[in-house]
Every structure is written in C-alpha cells, then in structure tokens.
Amino acid sequence: MEANICDQDQAAALRALADEAATYGFALHEMARMRAATSPRRCAAGPAGEGPDDPQRWCNVFVHARQLLGAGGSRVVTPNHDTLYSNAWLDLGQGPLVVEVPDTAGRYYVLGLLDFYTNPFASIGQRSTGTAAGRFVVTPPGWQGPLPQGLPVIAAPTPWVWIIGRILVDGPEDLPAVHALQDGLRLHALDPDQALPRRFDPGPPAMDPQAPDAARFAALVNQALAQNPPPAPERARVARFAALGLGAGLGLPSPAQLALLDQALAGCLARWREASLGRTGPTGWQSLPPLGASFGDDYERRALVALKYIGALDSREALYPMAHHDAQGRPLDGRHAYRLRFAPGALPPARAFWSLTIYDARDCMLVPNAIARYAIGDRTPGLQRDADGGLTLHIQHEAPADPAARANWLPAPAGGFYLCLRAYVPSQDMLDGRYMLPPLERADQASALPLRTGQGAEAIAPGLWLLHGQGQSFVAETSAGLVVVDTGPGGQVTEAMIAALRSCSDAPLHALCYSHGHIGYNAGVPQWLAHARARGEPAPRLIAHRNLPRRYARYRETRALQQHLAEMQFRMAAGSFELALHDPTELFDDSLVIGEGERRVELRWAPAETDDGIAVWCPTQRVLYGGAALLDSIPNIGTPLRTLRDTVRWADTLEALLALAPERVVREFGPTIDGTDAVRKVLGHTARALRWLRAETVRLMNEGLGEREILARMHYPDELFAVPWMRPTYGDPSYIVRDIYRSENGWWDRNPTTLHPAAPAALARAQAEAIADKAAVLAQARSLAERGELQLALHVVDLLALAEGPAPEIAEARALKAGWLRERAEQLRSYVSRSLYLHGAARLEAGAAP
C-alpha cells in the first residue's frame, strides 16, 4: 500500500514538473518557431540553401515588409496595421554587431530588441534614442572585447536577439518614403573578417501551437537552451527539467517523458487559450499588466504573451488594451452592431499615435472586408466628429446606412471578434490607469450597465482583495476571519465572486458588511450565507451603518417606483427589476473594529452618496477602501431621479478619510490610487471641487438668479474639472449645481404660472390648439437640429410632441423628438443623461405617451 502511495506521489510530482517545464519552455519554442518562420531563405547574398528542401536560413540581415499587413499577410498573431515591419535575427555568437539607423526626421519608429526568452530588454527609436541617424553596438552576454569609441552599447542577455522594427505609415502614398527609411536600416560586424549575413539551421520544423507535438517541442527547446543558456538564477530550475528530457545537449526524450510532455502541453495550451492576461476594467476593456524590460520569473505570463501577443514592447513604448466583450460582458460578435464613443477631449492620450484594430476571434488575425479597412485611428482620413467634437466609431459587419457613420466604420467579421487599441508612447495617465477607455455599447441593445466591473479577484496587499462584480467588493482577512464588504447582485455574478475569493483564501467567513444601502450591492447575501453553511461555519455577522434600515424601509414602501426608476436610469427591461433586500443583524454608528493586532480592520461611517455609507481602514497596510465615497468620475450628486445629496458632507468625508494618511486607496469603481501624493491629490482635489461648486452656486443664488439662469452662467474651471477623476461619465457637474440649488430653494421655478399648474395633458393640448401654423413649428425645430442645436430643437418640438390628438403634426413631432433624443444622447458623456434620453426615445417609438 505504501509503495502505491509513493508511486502516486512520484507520478504527481512528474506531472507537475512537466507542467512547469512546458510553461518555462514555451517562450523558447515560440521564438524558435518565429525565427524559422521569419528568417529569409534568400537575400542579396543569394539562397541560403542548396534547394527548396534545404532548411537553412539567413540571419544578421534585415527583412522588410513593403506593404501594410492585411488579411492573411502575417505570421504573427494580433499584428498591427499602422506600421511597416522590419525584422532581423541577430546571432551574436561571433561577436558584437552594429545596428545603423537613418534619420527619420521626427517620424515615429521603434526597433524593439527581444532576447530569446521574449524579454523586450531594449529599444532604439523615437522614444528612447530620438529620430536622428545613429549607430548602436549590440554585444553578446559577458562581452569583454574592445568596442568602438562613442557608440551607445546595448548588452544583450542572450546570444540570439530578435529585432522587430516598426515605422509609422500615413497611408499608401507614404509607402515610398518609409521604404527609403527601411533601406537605411543596416547591420555591420565589428570584426572585418566576420561575414554578414550568415547562414544557420533553424532546427527541426516547428510544431503548430494549435496541435502540440512533444518531440518537436523538446528538440526546439533543447536547441534553444544550448544556444541561449538561461540566466544564472534560473539554471537550477532548468536542470530539474532533465528528468523530462529537456536541457541543453540532451537527445530525444523517452516515450514516457514524451507522454508527460504531451499531456502537459495539451493542458497548458488549453488553459492559456482561455486565460486572461489582464484585468477587465469598469468599461469592459482588458488592460495588460505593465511590461518592463523583462518578465522576471513570471513564466506563466511570459508563455501567455508568447502564445497570443509575441513581440510585445515595453509598456512605455506601447500599450495594447483589448476588448473581447461589450460593456455588459457579452462576447463581441458580428451579428450585432457596436458603438465606441470618445467624448470631447477624451481620445486616447498617446504621444506618437493610436489606432483600433479588429481581429477574428478564431485565429487572432486581421479580418477580410469589402473596404480593406483593418484599423481606425487618429490618422484615418475622413473621420466625422460628433456635434460636440467627440468621436463615435461604428463597429459592425454590414456597412452603416448613415454616411457619417459609414465614414467612422470599422468592418467586423460575421462571427466572433476582438479589438485591440494601440497607444504608442502612452501618456502617464494611460500608464497608471487614470485614463479609461469608454464602454463598447451594442447599438441594437444599448443597455450597458455602468455598475459591473468584470469578474475575478485582484490582490491589493497581503490578505486584502477586490472581488469584481457589481462594483469592486472588498475583502480583508482578519484575525477573526474574512470580512467581505458587499456581496454582489446575486445569481451568477455572486457565485463567481465566491469562487474568485476561494481561489485566494480558505479562511472562514466572519462578517458580511454593507458599503451602503443602494439596491443590488447586497442582493447576494443568501448565497454567501449558504456558502458558509456548506463549509460548516457559523453564520457570519451582517454589519451595516445604523441609517441603512431606514433606507431599506423607504425602498420597500416605494417598490413600484424603484422599478420605474431602474427602467429609466439603467435601461432595464420592464418587469426585470427585483427588490432583493436582506436586513443586517448588527448596526454601528461611527466606527467598529474587527480583528486584533496587525490583522484588524476598522469600519468607519463615510456618508457621501448615501447617509449610510461606510469605508474600511486597514491600518497595518495603510490601505483604505472608500466604498461609494470614492469614484473614478465626478461624485454622483444630484442624479435626476434620486433624493437630495449633501455636497459639503461628501467633501467633509473625503477630507476625513484623507486625514488617515492612507498610502493606497481602493475605489468601489475605478483603478486603485497608489502613493500618498496621489491619494492627497485625488481626494483633496475632489473635496475642493465640491466646495467650489457649493460656493459658486450660493454666490449666484445670492444674486437672485433662478435655477436655469445659474446653469447658464456656470463655467467649470479646467483646473478643477478637467482631470481624469472628475470626468462626467456617470453624473454631471450640472446635476450637483441643481441639487445645491434645490437644497436651498425648494421645487418652484419662480414662474407664478407654475405654482398651481394645469394638468399636463390639458396644458399640452391647449398649447397645441393655440398654434395655428403647426408646420412652422416643425420647420423651426428642423432648422435648429440641422444647425446642430439639438437641445433647442427638442424644446421647440415639445410644443407639439407633448400634446395628444389626431393631428398629423403631433405624430410627426413625436417621431422627430425620438430621433433627436437618440442623437442628443450620443453627444452626452454622462451615463445617466444618456439613459434618460434613450428611455424617452424608446417610449415614443413604442407609441407611449411622452
């Protein structure tokens, strides 16, 4: 029996080792595969081999792509369509080589240098070395020989180096100029006796990564390890792989070893194809973790990049946010039409260029289409701006009927696809996550909720995690057990949150806390309670602020109203709203401590969006979870369909949280804020902006101005409002002004006629009957719309659209209003504003009363 157990343990250890070896070696295999695929058989020196079956290739020579990549024109997955590639494989085994570059006269270019382990260890180009002509010496590992004076030296970590050059192209007419620059890329040897280029044997035919073959994998990896020894800290790890037949100088593995490798490769590749490299943000875009000059010891990530994005540059050179799903988490599919709208001044902040490229989800390649447009971006000719200066891109299979939309059309395949936004030389805002791409919305079902933040768990600090669901739920592992803040909206989202947490910690649940009392954030309480029961644990504490039960009582009293509000504000289908409220079992007033010593957290009352909001302070890690008080956009004050919110109290809360001197602040929505300076900047700035709004609104009220007059006079200074964390992506600064005004003035608009108004239907009918020339009203409204004054057009057309009756002008007015509401929604940044305009349009189109 003991022998069987030992055999089982040994077999399990070998399987684990095979998985580790496949993960470590995959980047080497892919580099060998790319070297064989991209090194030329023929160059100016002639053919490398004696015949078509001779495997020899040329190295130490540049090979240039002379046309922008199109469908079927790339061997590299997720290729770009903005630059011409220039490719060279350097063999430094006989000594250093000199890379010569021409003067590009300011044109963007980069030569990215990858070692044989796919680390982007260096670059030559606009960002790193400028655009003047130059010569750079690339030396092999440990080079001790003489070097020419005055030339920059780039020390390569491996004897084989892949240079992937990219030179920006501004359309087909620009190709001859770029060809001349490509011809100026040259390689020279320091040793005059060293011949360039040089023939080499790329090794056995590389396997197709979709159909792994362990024998060829082992042969290529063993050859790569012999030619490119691993770094000293990794040699002991690699030596263990000899038990599987992997290592420099080893022959073909045994059948048993090959069987283990086959199994490991199949399992790894299946896992990697489904794996996500980055975190999905609140708008549905997946951002890859920043990549520097090396992957370090993150071999899993290295393998994933090698499989999906081989050749990726240092993040300071380029970022590649991906979208595989729309803003509601549904896979992108050409059966639907999508819109991507950049608000005025909110285009991707790239100092070189940006573009959006589309790929087939099946093979990660460019998609054939009728207009041969594979990417769209800042250099695409003929793009049509929105009336407010924003930019809306249309991603769909069929050409849009509207000419303006067709100008901004990125053709999609008929089936699944994904998008890659390339930002070359991104700004610091983009590198640190402060800039966020807008949501990708389905045009045929524009109902994307802004409240979902993807799925999975994210480590914040030892023992602290975020769970992505409805907002970002916070988890702390205290000495008493796990403290979970917000249980999610229930259903599959909550189940995914529980599973994500259990991939991080097996500690028992101690408490479920309510960050605030808004509907949906704690509908998942029963599922978490069931989870605790299934684990044989006591029921966790259900903790909330003392004001929360009063809010729940209001929601129960106004259940039908909450349904109507959800339909309007969140574009929910009629009847889909569920009021799932689960009362807390324990309440606190100002603060509550859970746990002891270094493993404790403090719950703190943090009134902001609601009067029952809480924050969580982790003093040992100096991490603050701000709950609903901290957003990645302007504070949600004054939402049209909600009760008044106190602007000054929100500012007070931010300043009280700032007084804790946190070093890291986690938000319910948006990226984490790192560093005391950044925390002070964001929280302090937001508080100052809120106090300015209060002071300015009060100043104008004291002048005797009414609400709409104040709105017309308000000018929001850029130094307070033109910053990433004050973007009006959900609320709007004018909402805050209106809340402040109404907190002091009540509901009356100061027109005596409206103090005791007539019934809305009767008033609309009387106004319509008083208009003798209804066609003139419609003509004036159309004229305003044609001049781009949609809001004025809506006011004018309402003279007829709000009325009832058989007059054809009334039906026409409603149809015009529906269309203009949709157009106006496209001009607005605020999610709430867009939702209310679109809800009104949908009602009119369905024949309901306006």
Disulfide bonds with the S-S distance in Angstrom:
none
